[in-house]
Amino acid sequence: MHELSIAISMIDQVMEECVNRGGLAVEAVHMRLGVFAGVDKDALLFSYSLACEGTPLQGSRLVVETVPLLVYCPACKQERTPPSVYQICCPVCLTPTPDILTGREMEVESLEVAV
């Protein structure tokens, strides 16, 4: 389960940022996770709560915004949502495309802190 190592790495980075900003008390970590990132959202949520135990982030929430897969179709010259993450092509003309615009994101977007 690589989601656990992702959660641990994210927690380390968040704690480092909290220390750099004077010891913030984090209530929630907001992140963007693309459907094409290769990470299972439920496994990441579970791993986050498990990895937070015994750290200053214990009790904080992980809020995940799912980013859909969006590609650029070279034939239609339009941004499109492919039929699935397994069939990366234009849903209108069925032209395969390597131009992925969104859906690979895996980034901490913001921290919700106690005042």
N, CA, C and O atoms as CSV, one atom per row, in Angstrom:
chain,resi,resn,atom,element,x,y,z
A,1,MET,N,N,0.851,-1.176,0.000
A,1,MET,CA,C,0.000,0.000,0.000
A,1,MET,C,C,0.898,1.241,0.000
A,1,MET,O,O,1.380,1.657,1.053
A,2,HIS,N,N,1.122,1.830,-1.178
A,2,HIS,CA,C,1.971,3.012,-1.252
A,2,HIS,C,C,1.287,4.264,-0.726
A,2,HIS,O,O,1.936,5.293,-0.540
A,3,GLU,N,N,-0.022,4.187,-0.484
A,3,GLU,CA,C,-0.744,5.323,0.079
A,3,GLU,C,C,-0.226,5.672,1.470
A,3,GLU,O,O,-0.231,6.841,1.855
A,4,LEU,N,N,0.225,4.663,2.233
A,4,LEU,CA,C,0.769,4.924,3.560
A,4,LEU,C,C,2.059,5.743,3.459
A,4,LEU,O,O,2.250,6.689,4.222
A,5,SER,N,N,2.935,5.390,2.531
A,5,SER,CA,C,4.173,6.164,2.380
A,5,SER,C,C,3.874,7.576,1.876
A,5,SER,O,O,4.571,8.522,2.246
A,6,ILE,N,N,2.868,7.727,1.055
A,6,ILE,CA,C,2.456,9.054,0.591
A,6,ILE,C,C,1.944,9.869,1.774
A,6,ILE,O,O,2.299,11.038,1.924
A,7,ALA,N,N,1.118,9.260,2.609
A,7,ALA,CA,C,0.565,9.952,3.781
A,7,ALA,C,C,1.680,10.367,4.742
A,7,ALA,O,O,1.675,11.489,5.250
A,8,ILE,N,N,2.622,9.480,4.991
A,8,ILE,CA,C,3.731,9.790,5.897
A,8,ILE,C,C,4.553,10.951,5.354
A,8,ILE,O,O,4.904,11.864,6.100
A,9,SER,N,N,4.861,10.923,4.066
A,9,SER,CA,C,5.621,11.995,3.442
A,9,SER,C,C,4.862,13.324,3.534
A,9,SER,O,O,5.456,14.362,3.825
A,10,MET,N,N,3.561,13.286,3.285
A,10,MET,CA,C,2.744,14.493,3.352
A,10,MET,C,C,2.726,15.044,4.776
A,10,MET,O,O,2.834,16.255,4.971
A,11,ILE,N,N,2.592,14.175,5.764
A,11,ILE,CA,C,2.571,14.596,7.166
A,11,ILE,C,C,3.903,15.232,7.545
A,11,ILE,O,O,3.931,16.255,8.228
A,12,ASP,N,N,5.001,14.632,7.108
A,12,ASP,CA,C,6.329,15.200,7.388
A,12,ASP,C,C,6.445,16.610,6.814
A,12,ASP,O,O,6.952,17.514,7.478
A,13,GLN,N,N,5.978,16.797,5.587
A,13,GLN,CA,C,6.057,18.110,4.947
A,13,GLN,C,C,5.166,19.124,5.647
A,13,GLN,O,O,5.563,20.276,5.824
A,14,VAL,N,N,3.973,18.714,6.045
A,14,VAL,CA,C,3.048,19.613,6.736
A,14,VAL,C,C,3.620,20.007,8.095
A,14,VAL,O,O,3.562,21.177,8.472
A,15,MET,N,N,4.171,19.045,8.832
A,15,MET,CA,C,4.752,19.359,10.137
A,15,MET,C,C,5.944,20.307,9.988
A,15,MET,O,O,6.121,21.208,10.808
A,16,GLU,N,N,6.753,20.113,8.962
A,16,GLU,CA,C,7.883,21.010,8.715
A,16,GLU,C,C,7.390,22.429,8.435
A,16,GLU,O,O,7.957,23.399,8.937
A,17,GLU,N,N,6.345,22.542,7.641
A,17,GLU,CA,C,5.773,23.862,7.331
A,17,GLU,C,C,5.205,24.509,8.594
A,17,GLU,O,O,5.337,25.718,8.783
A,18,CYS,N,N,4.579,23.719,9.449
A,18,CYS,CA,C,4.019,24.243,10.704
A,18,CYS,C,C,5.122,24.787,11.600
A,18,CYS,O,O,4.968,25.850,12.202
A,19,VAL,N,N,6.219,24.075,11.689
A,19,VAL,CA,C,7.366,24.523,12.494
A,19,VAL,C,C,7.935,25.814,11.905
A,19,VAL,O,O,8.243,26.750,12.643
A,20,ASN,N,N,8.076,25.866,10.586
A,20,ASN,CA,C,8.609,27.057,9.922
A,20,ASN,C,C,7.734,28.283,10.140
A,20,ASN,O,O,8.220,29.413,10.094
A,21,ARG,N,N,6.461,28.066,10.376
A,21,ARG,CA,C,5.533,29.182,10.572
A,21,ARG,C,C,5.209,29.427,12.047
A,21,ARG,O,O,4.234,30.106,12.370
A,22,GLY,N,N,6.020,28.877,12.924
A,22,GLY,CA,C,5.867,29.183,14.346
A,22,GLY,C,C,5.014,28.230,15.144
A,22,GLY,O,O,4.533,28.594,16.217
A,23,GLY,N,N,4.808,27.017,14.657
A,23,GLY,CA,C,4.072,26.014,15.425
A,23,GLY,C,C,2.566,26.075,15.255
A,23,GLY,O,O,1.837,26.127,16.246
A,24,LEU,N,N,2.097,26.069,14.055
A,24,LEU,CA,C,0.656,26.096,13.773
A,24,LEU,C,C,-0.022,24.800,14.224
A,24,LEU,O,O,0.567,23.722,14.149
A,25,ALA,N,N,-1.248,24.918,14.685
A,25,ALA,CA,C,-2.055,23.748,15.043
A,25,ALA,C,C,-2.986,23.449,13.872
A,25,ALA,O,O,-3.934,24.193,13.621
A,26,VAL,N,N,-2.718,22.377,13.170
A,26,VAL,CA,C,-3.468,22.042,11.957
A,26,VAL,C,C,-4.747,21.283,12.303
A,26,VAL,O,O,-4.723,20.288,13.027
A,27,GLU,N,N,-5.865,21.779,11.766
A,27,GLU,CA,C,-7.142,21.096,11.927
A,27,GLU,C,C,-7.488,20.259,10.705
A,27,GLU,O,O,-8.136,19.218,10.816
A,28,ALA,N,N,-7.047,20.726,9.523
A,28,ALA,CA,C,-7.332,19.987,8.289
A,28,ALA,C,C,-6.264,20.276,7.241
A,28,ALA,O,O,-5.727,21.380,7.154
A,29,VAL,N,N,-5.978,19.252,6.454
A,29,VAL,CA,C,-5.081,19.368,5.309
A,29,VAL,C,C,-5.955,19.191,4.072
A,29,VAL,O,O,-6.631,18.174,3.916
A,30,HIS,N,N,-5.931,20.189,3.200
A,30,HIS,CA,C,-6.720,20.144,1.969
A,30,HIS,C,C,-5.785,19.798,0.816
A,30,HIS,O,O,-4.745,20.429,0.627
A,31,MET,N,N,-6.174,18.791,0.057
A,31,MET,CA,C,-5.330,18.391,-1.076
A,31,MET,C,C,-6.165,18.142,-2.317
A,31,MET,O,O,-7.367,17.883,-2.245
A,32,ARG,N,N,-5.493,18.228,-3.459
A,32,ARG,CA,C,-6.097,17.920,-4.760
A,32,ARG,C,C,-5.491,16.606,-5.223
A,32,ARG,O,O,-4.272,16.430,-5.225
A,33,LEU,N,N,-6.368,15.685,-5.617
A,33,LEU,CA,C,-5.918,14.359,-6.043
A,33,LEU,C,C,-6.590,14.003,-7.359
A,33,LEU,O,O,-7.810,13.851,-7.423
A,34,GLY,N,N,-5.791,13.872,-8.403
A,34,GLY,CA,C,-6.321,13.524,-9.717
A,34,GLY,C,C,-6.688,12.062,-9.812
A,34,GLY,O,O,-6.058,11.211,-9.184
A,35,VAL,N,N,-7.707,11.771,-10.598
A,35,VAL,CA,C,-8.158,10.385,-10.765
A,35,VAL,C,C,-7.126,9.540,-11.501
A,35,VAL,O,O,-7.206,8.312,-11.493
A,36,PHE,N,N,-6.155,10.197,-12.139
A,36,PHE,CA,C,-5.124,9.498,-12.902
A,36,PHE,C,C,-3.784,9.496,-12.154
A,36,PHE,O,O,-2.746,9.189,-12.740
A,37,ALA,N,N,-3.808,9.839,-10.855
A,37,ALA,CA,C,-2.582,9.939,-10.065
A,37,ALA,C,C,-2.086,8.578,-9.584
A,37,ALA,O,O,-0.952,8.466,-9.120
A,38,GLY,N,N,-2.905,7.561,-9.688
A,38,GLY,CA,C,-2.493,6.234,-9.242
A,38,GLY,C,C,-2.586,6.044,-7.746
A,38,GLY,O,O,-1.897,5.196,-7.178
A,39,VAL,N,N,-3.439,6.833,-7.098
A,39,VAL,CA,C,-3.602,6.762,-5.647
A,39,VAL,C,C,-5.077,6.509,-5.339
A,39,VAL,O,O,-5.960,7.187,-5.865
A,40,ASP,N,N,-5.325,5.526,-4.481
A,40,ASP,CA,C,-6.693,5.232,-4.058
A,40,ASP,C,C,-7.080,6.205,-2.938
A,40,ASP,O,O,-6.445,6.236,-1.884
A,41,LYS,N,N,-8.118,6.990,-3.180
A,41,LYS,CA,C,-8.530,8.029,-2.228
A,41,LYS,C,C,-8.878,7.442,-0.857
A,41,LYS,O,O,-8.434,7.966,0.165
A,42,ASP,N,N,-9.658,6.373,-0.823
A,42,ASP,CA,C,-10.055,5.776,0.455
A,42,ASP,C,C,-8.858,5.227,1.219
A,42,ASP,O,O,-8.781,5.369,2.440
A,43,ALA,N,N,-7.927,4.604,0.513
A,43,ALA,CA,C,-6.724,4.080,1.160
A,43,ALA,C,C,-5.869,5.228,1.696
A,43,ALA,O,O,-5.259,5.100,2.758
A,44,LEU,N,N,-5.818,6.346,0.974
A,44,LEU,CA,C,-5.055,7.497,1.431
A,44,LEU,C,C,-5.689,8.111,2.676
A,44,LEU,O,O,-4.978,8.478,3.612
A,45,LEU,N,N,-7.012,8.226,2.698
A,45,LEU,CA,C,-7.703,8.766,3.875
A,45,LEU,C,C,-7.452,7.891,5.103
A,45,LEU,O,O,-7.183,8.400,6.191
A,46,PHE,N,N,-7.540,6.585,4.922
A,46,PHE,CA,C,-7.274,5.652,6.019
A,46,PHE,C,C,-5.818,5.764,6.479
A,46,PHE,O,O,-5.542,5.829,7.677
A,47,SER,N,N,-4.902,5.787,5.529
A,47,SER,CA,C,-3.475,5.866,5.836
A,47,SER,C,C,-3.132,7.166,6.546
A,47,SER,O,O,-2.287,7.177,7.441
A,48,TYR,N,N,-3.769,8.249,6.162
A,48,TYR,CA,C,-3.513,9.544,6.790
A,48,TYR,C,C,-3.873,9.497,8.274
A,48,TYR,O,O,-3.078,9.898,9.124
A,49,SER,N,N,-5.059,9.012,8.577
A,49,SER,CA,C,-5.466,8.965,9.990
A,49,SER,C,C,-4.563,8.038,10.790
A,49,SER,O,O,-4.255,8.318,11.949
A,50,LEU,N,N,-4.143,6.951,10.190
A,50,LEU,CA,C,-3.235,6.014,10.850
A,50,LEU,C,C,-1.858,6.646,11.070
A,50,LEU,O,O,-1.291,6.528,12.156
A,51,ALA,N,N,-1.327,7.304,10.065
A,51,ALA,CA,C,0.008,7.901,10.147
A,51,ALA,C,C,0.053,9.123,11.066
A,51,ALA,O,O,1.122,9.483,11.558
A,52,CYS,N,N,-1.078,9.755,11.298
A,52,CYS,CA,C,-1.126,10.931,12.170
A,52,CYS,C,C,-1.051,10.579,13.659
A,52,CYS,O,O,-0.717,11.428,14.486
A,53,GLU,N,N,-1.360,9.331,13.991
A,53,GLU,CA,C,-1.366,8.933,15.403
A,53,GLU,C,C,-0.009,9.195,16.036
A,53,GLU,O,O,1.029,8.805,15.500
A,54,GLY,N,N,-0.033,9.863,17.187
A,54,GLY,CA,C,1.186,10.159,17.921
A,54,GLY,C,C,1.979,11.338,17.383
A,54,GLY,O,O,3.103,11.581,17.822
A,55,THR,N,N,1.407,12.071,16.438
A,55,THR,CA,C,2.073,13.256,15.887
A,55,THR,C,C,1.237,14.491,16.237
A,55,THR,O,O,0.097,14.359,16.682
A,56,PRO,N,N,1.794,15.685,16.040
A,56,PRO,CA,C,1.002,16.900,16.270
A,56,PRO,C,C,-0.235,17.008,15.357
A,56,PRO,O,O,-1.128,17.812,15.624
A,57,LEU,N,N,-0.288,16.214,14.301
A,57,LEU,CA,C,-1.450,16.253,13.400
A,57,LEU,C,C,-2.559,15.283,13.802
A,57,LEU,O,O,-3.587,15.201,13.130
A,58,GLN,N,N,-2.354,14.551,14.894
A,58,GLN,CA,C,-3.385,13.603,15.339
A,58,GLN,C,C,-4.696,14.359,15.561
A,58,GLN,O,O,-4.720,15.402,16.214
A,59,GLY,N,N,-5.768,13.827,15.018
A,59,GLY,CA,C,-7.079,14.461,15.127
A,59,GLY,C,C,-7.404,15.392,13.970
A,59,GLY,O,O,-8.544,15.839,13.840
A,60,SER,N,N,-6.418,15.693,13.126
A,60,SER,CA,C,-6.692,16.549,11.969
A,60,SER,C,C,-7.391,15.726,10.891
A,60,SER,O,O,-7.376,14.495,10.910
A,61,ARG,N,N,-7.998,16.438,9.958
A,61,ARG,CA,C,-8.722,15.788,8.861
A,61,ARG,C,C,-7.952,15.972,7.564
A,61,ARG,O,O,-7.263,16.973,7.368
A,62,LEU,N,N,-8.080,15.002,6.696
A,62,LEU,CA,C,-7.573,15.128,5.329
A,62,LEU,C,C,-8.790,15.325,4.440
A,62,LEU,O,O,-9.668,14.465,4.372
A,63,VAL,N,N,-8.837,16.465,3.759
A,63,VAL,CA,C,-9.946,16.789,2.856
A,63,VAL,C,C,-9.410,16.678,1.429
A,63,VAL,O,O,-8.502,17.411,1.038
A,64,VAL,N,N,-9.979,15.759,0.664
A,64,VAL,CA,C,-9.470,15.479,-0.680
A,64,VAL,C,C,-10.460,15.975,-1.733
A,64,VAL,O,O,-11.625,15.579,-1.755
A,65,GLU,N,N,-9.964,16.848,-2.599
A,65,GLU,CA,C,-10.740,17.287,-3.763
A,65,GLU,C,C,-10.304,16.414,-4.925
A,65,GLU,O,O,-9.123,16.381,-5.273
A,66,THR,N,N,-11.245,15.711,-5.525
A,66,THR,CA,C,-10.940,14.847,-6.659
A,66,THR,C,C,-10.913,15.679,-7.938
A,66,THR,O,O,-11.866,16.392,-8.252
A,67,VAL,N,N,-9.806,15.574,-8.667
A,67,VAL,CA,C,-9.635,16.310,-9.921
A,67,VAL,C,C,-9.910,15.346,-11.071
A,67,VAL,O,O,-9.244,14.316,-11.186
A,68,PRO,N,N,-10.885,15.668,-11.924
A,68,PRO,CA,C,-11.216,14.762,-13.024
A,68,PRO,C,C,-10.148,14.742,-14.108
A,68,PRO,O,O,-9.319,15.647,-14.208
A,69,LEU,N,N,-10.188,13.695,-14.910
A,69,LEU,CA,C,-9.282,13.566,-16.050
A,69,LEU,C,C,-9.824,14.417,-17.192
A,69,LEU,O,O,-10.990,14.303,-17.572
A,70,LEU,N,N,-8.966,15.265,-17.728
A,70,LEU,CA,C,-9.336,16.130,-18.839
A,70,LEU,C,C,-8.200,16.082,-19.845
A,70,LEU,O,O,-7.036,16.257,-19.483
A,71,VAL,N,N,-8.534,15.845,-21.107
A,71,VAL,CA,C,-7.536,15.745,-22.168
A,71,VAL,C,C,-7.836,16.760,-23.265
A,71,VAL,O,O,-8.936,17.304,-23.355
A,72,TYR,N,N,-6.816,16.998,-24.103
A,72,TYR,CA,C,-7.005,17.858,-25.265
A,72,TYR,C,C,-7.044,16.971,-26.501
A,72,TYR,O,O,-6.116,16.202,-26.749
A,73,CYS,N,N,-8.111,17.077,-27.269
A,73,CYS,CA,C,-8.253,16.295,-28.497
A,73,CYS,C,C,-7.625,17.072,-29.653
A,73,CYS,O,O,-8.067,18.177,-29.970
A,74,PRO,N,N,-6.584,16.493,-30.292
A,74,PRO,CA,C,-5.934,17.190,-31.399
A,74,PRO,C,C,-6.813,17.265,-32.651
A,74,PRO,O,O,-6.652,18.168,-33.472
A,75,ALA,N,N,-7.726,16.331,-32.791
A,75,ALA,CA,C,-8.598,16.335,-33.976
A,75,ALA,C,C,-9.722,17.369,-33.836
A,75,ALA,O,O,-9.976,18.144,-34.758
A,76,CYS,N,N,-10.392,17.375,-32.675
A,76,CYS,CA,C,-11.496,18.318,-32.438
A,76,CYS,C,C,-11.009,19.688,-31.980
A,76,CYS,O,O,-11.733,20.681,-32.055
A,77,LYS,N,N,-9.756,19.719,-31.500
A,77,LYS,CA,C,-9.179,20.940,-30.928
A,77,LYS,C,C,-10.021,21.451,-29.753
A,77,LYS,O,O,-10.290,22.644,-29.619
A,78,GLN,N,N,-10.423,20.490,-28.909
A,78,GLN,CA,C,-11.251,20.794,-27.744
A,78,GLN,C,C,-10.738,20.047,-26.520
A,78,GLN,O,O,-10.094,19.005,-26.639
A,79,GLU,N,N,-11.031,20.591,-25.347
A,79,GLU,CA,C,-10.767,19.878,-24.106
A,79,GLU,C,C,-11.942,18.934,-23.869
A,79,GLU,O,O,-13.102,19.332,-23.983
A,80,ARG,N,N,-11.633,17.685,-23.541
A,80,ARG,CA,C,-12.684,16.675,-23.368
A,80,ARG,C,C,-12.390,15.800,-22.157
A,80,ARG,O,O,-11.247,15.671,-21.721
A,81,THR,N,N,-13.449,15.206,-21.630
A,81,THR,CA,C,-13.326,14.203,-20.576
A,81,THR,C,C,-13.396,12.841,-21.249
A,81,THR,O,O,-14.416,12.499,-21.847
A,82,PRO,N,N,-12.312,12.052,-21.158
A,82,PRO,CA,C,-12.320,10.743,-21.823
A,82,PRO,C,C,-13.336,9.792,-21.203
A,82,PRO,O,O,-13.790,10.010,-20.080
A,83,PRO,N,N,-13.695,8.734,-21.938
A,83,PRO,CA,C,-14.690,7.775,-21.442
A,83,PRO,C,C,-14.285,7.125,-20.116
A,83,PRO,O,O,-15.142,6.845,-19.277
A,84,SER,N,N,-12.985,6.885,-19.924
A,84,SER,CA,C,-12.497,6.297,-18.675
A,84,SER,C,C,-11.003,6.542,-18.559
A,84,SER,O,O,-10.371,7.001,-19.511
A,85,VAL,N,N,-10.435,6.240,-17.402
A,85,VAL,CA,C,-8.987,6.399,-17.229
A,85,VAL,C,C,-8.228,5.310,-17.975
A,85,VAL,O,O,-7.005,5.379,-18.097
A,86,TYR,N,N,-8.944,4.306,-18.476
A,86,TYR,CA,C,-8.320,3.212,-19.226
A,86,TYR,C,C,-8.400,3.420,-20.732
A,86,TYR,O,O,-7.746,2.714,-21.499
A,87,GLN,N,N,-9.201,4.392,-21.149
A,87,GLN,CA,C,-9.388,4.668,-22.574
A,87,GLN,C,C,-9.212,6.174,-22.777
A,87,GLN,O,O,-10.185,6.929,-22.783
A,88,ILE,N,N,-7.966,6.594,-22.941
A,88,ILE,CA,C,-7.671,8.022,-23.025
A,88,ILE,C,C,-7.769,8.473,-24.478
A,88,ILE,O,O,-6.796,8.503,-25.232
A,89,CYS,N,N,-8.990,8.818,-24.815
A,89,CYS,CA,C,-9.271,9.303,-26.162
A,89,CYS,C,C,-10.442,10.270,-26.091
A,89,CYS,O,O,-11.112,10.388,-25.064
A,90,CYS,N,N,-10.669,10.945,-27.180
A,90,CYS,CA,C,-11.788,11.880,-27.262
A,90,CYS,C,C,-13.090,11.094,-27.265
A,90,CYS,O,O,-13.224,10.157,-28.052
A,91,PRO,N,N,-14.058,11.437,-26.412
A,91,PRO,CA,C,-15.320,10.712,-26.392
A,91,PRO,C,C,-16.197,11.004,-27.626
A,91,PRO,O,O,-17.152,10.276,-27.894
A,92,VAL,N,N,-15.868,12.068,-28.369
A,92,VAL,CA,C,-16.661,12.453,-29.532
A,92,VAL,C,C,-16.159,11.761,-30.797
A,92,VAL,O,O,-16.931,11.109,-31.500
A,93,CYS,N,N,-14.839,11.905,-31.092
A,93,CYS,CA,C,-14.301,11.355,-32.340
A,93,CYS,C,C,-13.445,10.103,-32.123
A,93,CYS,O,O,-13.005,9.475,-33.086
A,94,LEU,N,N,-13.212,9.741,-30.855
A,94,LEU,CA,C,-12.436,8.559,-30.450
A,94,LEU,C,C,-10.956,8.615,-30.834
A,94,LEU,O,O,-10.294,7.579,-30.896
A,95,THR,N,N,-10.437,9.815,-31.091
A,95,THR,CA,C,-9.015,9.978,-31.378
A,95,THR,C,C,-8.223,9.819,-30.078
A,95,THR,O,O,-8.492,10.518,-29.101
A,96,PRO,N,N,-7.253,8.907,-30.061
A,96,PRO,CA,C,-6.395,8.788,-28.866
A,96,PRO,C,C,-5.570,10.069,-28.691
A,96,PRO,O,O,-5.184,10.712,-29.668
A,97,THR,N,N,-5.312,10.421,-27.449
A,97,THR,CA,C,-4.534,11.624,-27.197
A,97,THR,C,C,-3.586,11.444,-26.013
A,97,THR,O,O,-3.969,10.877,-24.989
A,98,PRO,N,N,-2.356,11.922,-26.152
A,98,PRO,CA,C,-1.422,11.880,-25.032
A,98,PRO,C,C,-1.457,13.169,-24.205
A,98,PRO,O,O,-0.760,13.271,-23.196
A,99,ASP,N,N,-2.255,14.143,-24.619
A,99,ASP,CA,C,-2.285,15.462,-23.976
A,99,ASP,C,C,-3.238,15.488,-22.786
A,99,ASP,O,O,-4.406,15.856,-22.914
A,100,ILE,N,N,-2.721,15.091,-21.630
A,100,ILE,CA,C,-3.516,15.100,-20.402
A,100,ILE,C,C,-3.384,16.478,-19.766
A,100,ILE,O,O,-2.279,16.922,-19.454
A,101,LEU,N,N,-4.513,17.150,-19.576
A,101,LEU,CA,C,-4.511,18.503,-19.014
A,101,LEU,C,C,-4.663,18.492,-17.500
A,101,LEU,O,O,-3.952,19.214,-16.800
A,102,THR,N,N,-5.579,17.685,-16.991
A,102,THR,CA,C,-5.762,17.547,-15.539
A,102,THR,C,C,-6.041,16.091,-15.220
A,102,THR,O,O,-6.430,15.307,-16.086
A,103,GLY,N,N,-5.832,15.746,-13.951
A,103,GLY,CA,C,-6.129,14.394,-13.505
A,103,GLY,C,C,-4.934,13.677,-12.899
A,103,GLY,O,O,-5.079,12.592,-12.337
A,104,ARG,N,N,-3.739,14.284,-13.012
A,104,ARG,CA,C,-2.539,13.666,-12.439
A,104,ARG,C,C,-2.096,14.354,-11.145
A,104,ARG,O,O,-1.070,13.988,-10.572
A,105,GLU,N,N,-2.852,15.337,-10.686
A,105,GLU,CA,C,-2.463,16.122,-9.527
A,105,GLU,C,C,-2.406,15.280,-8.247
A,105,GLU,O,O,-3.208,14.368,-8.043
A,106,MET,N,N,-1.447,15.610,-7.407
A,106,MET,CA,C,-1.365,15.070,-6.054
A,106,MET,C,C,-0.600,16.122,-5.254
A,106,MET,O,O,0.623,16.065,-5.120
A,107,GLU,N,N,-1.360,17.083,-4.728
A,107,GLU,CA,C,-0.711,18.218,-4.088
A,107,GLU,C,C,-1.506,18.726,-2.900
A,107,GLU,O,O,-2.736,18.747,-2.913
A,108,VAL,N,N,-0.772,19.137,-1.871
A,108,VAL,CA,C,-1.414,19.792,-0.733
A,108,VAL,C,C,-1.721,21.198,-1.179
A,108,VAL,O,O,-0.835,21.933,-1.615
A,109,GLU,N,N,-2.987,21.568,-1.067
A,109,GLU,CA,C,-3.416,22.869,-1.540
A,109,GLU,C,C,-3.404,23.921,-0.422
A,109,GLU,O,O,-3.003,25.065,-0.634
A,110,SER,N,N,-3.851,23.510,0.769
A,110,SER,CA,C,-3.884,24.459,1.877
A,110,SER,C,C,-3.993,23.721,3.212
A,110,SER,O,O,-4.296,22.529,3.272
A,111,LEU,N,N,-3.735,24.473,4.266
A,111,LEU,CA,C,-3.880,23.952,5.621
A,111,LEU,C,C,-4.930,24.774,6.344
A,111,LEU,O,O,-4.962,25.999,6.227
A,112,GLU,N,N,-5.775,24.107,7.079
A,112,GLU,CA,C,-6.751,24.777,7.930
A,112,GLU,C,C,-6.179,24.713,9.336
A,112,GLU,O,O,-5.955,23.629,9.876
A,113,VAL,N,N,-5.943,25.889,9.930
A,113,VAL,CA,C,-5.281,25.937,11.225
A,113,VAL,C,C,-6.177,26.576,12.286
A,113,VAL,O,O,-7.065,27.374,11.987
A,114,ALA,N,N,-5.908,26.191,13.542
A,114,ALA,CA,C,-6.636,26.785,14.665
A,114,ALA,C,C,-6.067,28.173,14.931
A,114,ALA,O,O,-4.871,28.412,14.769
A,115,VAL,N,N,-6.938,29.072,15.339
A,115,VAL,CA,C,-6.503,30.444,15.601
A,115,VAL,C,C,-6.245,30.643,17.079
A,115,VAL,O,O,-5.870,31.738,17.498
